[in-house]
Amino acid sequence: MPAWGLLAAWALHDAEELATMAGWARRARPRLAERFPWVPDRVWEAMDVDQRHVNVAIGLMGGVVAAAAASGPRSGFYKAALAAFGAHGVMHLAQAATVRGYTPGVVTAPLVVIPYSVWAWRRLEDKRLPASSWLLLPLALGGVHTAAHVLTRPRARALTRWRDRWF
């Protein structure tokens, strides 16, 4: 079974997210905030991601997916990543239904993510998942977005001046 197919399917899917996420978030936020007034402002603020953040987050997630693919179809990490990838595709469909329109990733979710996940899962010899596998998706998504935030946030002026002087 081609474990590297996971990375290829992920790359196709995340190319869509890379091309659309930052712009979509900026344009959709006012409409969504008006439609869902009970959602706290901090959620809408977290949704404001610039293209640098998107680039870094997708790059970091690519590392996670590549590591899962490299671990091979017998590993619990691969199986957890495959299950999380399929769940991620279903979440895209639910998000689009909730907002009643396009959300980044919804085009490739039913065309690439879900079909690949189902196909690959059916080819696994051992379909048992590690007990902690349900944590992979939220931890991976939270971890890469937190890291992207830290890596792309504006630096303090003093640090920038020091860096510019010495480097």
ABEGO torsion letter per residue (X at the ends): XBAAAAAAAAAAAAAAAAAAAAAAAAAAAAAAAAABAABBAAAAAAABBBAAAAAAAAAAAAAAAAAAAAAEAABAAAAAAAAAAAAAAAAAAAAAAAAGEBBBGAAAAAAAAAAAAAAAAAABABABBBAAAAAAAAAAAAAAAAAAAAAABBBBAAAAAAAAAAX
